């Protein structure tokens, strides 16, 4: 009975890894649709979000069912509750990828992002994908050291986000208010996507150690 129970816990973890893969793929495709003004690709990202939502709800239901049937305690309870929260974070990542695709669809056949900002937005999209891929790896391996790396990795997204804003606030901006709004929204979507990936990694630290990240880092640091 306990073996079957732990197999169910493992299957929830596997589902979270798959969810991370799906939202990373969605953001990659949404970025391409945004920069290439690819309407068909944007529509496919928007439609595929339903599958992300379905997996999220499936994982949620399985976790709640385990809580009801097994009434886990200690570490097992932490696994189930943390899994629920990670699933919600990843589902939100899927929503943000869909938002990027919707901006692409809204401005078709034009490109929502001016050509001179393409390199920044492309890099933000690539970094967002890498962050959530690393979050998926952290879920699979329960590697606390790698989980702690994500917050540092997120600094690169934040720096690009600030760079994007510096262009919007520049007196030489010539792309109009509508484009400024689009770029502002898109930058925010990437930044929030990365934040949710970091949140997933932080939850893994809690899952493994029983401590929140700030407390764990404080206790792990050597005292003078």
Secondary structure, 3 states (H helix, E strand, C coil): CHHHHHHHHHHHHHHHHHHHHHHHHHHHHHHHHHHHCCHHHHHHHHHHHHHHHHHHHHHHHHHHHHHHHHCCCHHHHHHHHHHHHHHHHHHHHHHHHHHHHHHHHHHCCCCCCCHHHHHHHHHHHHHHHHHHHHHHHHHHHCCHHHHHHHHHHHHHHHHHHHHHHHHHCCCCCCCHHHHHHHHHHHHHHHHHHHHHHHHHHHHHHHHHHCCCHHHHHHHHCCCC
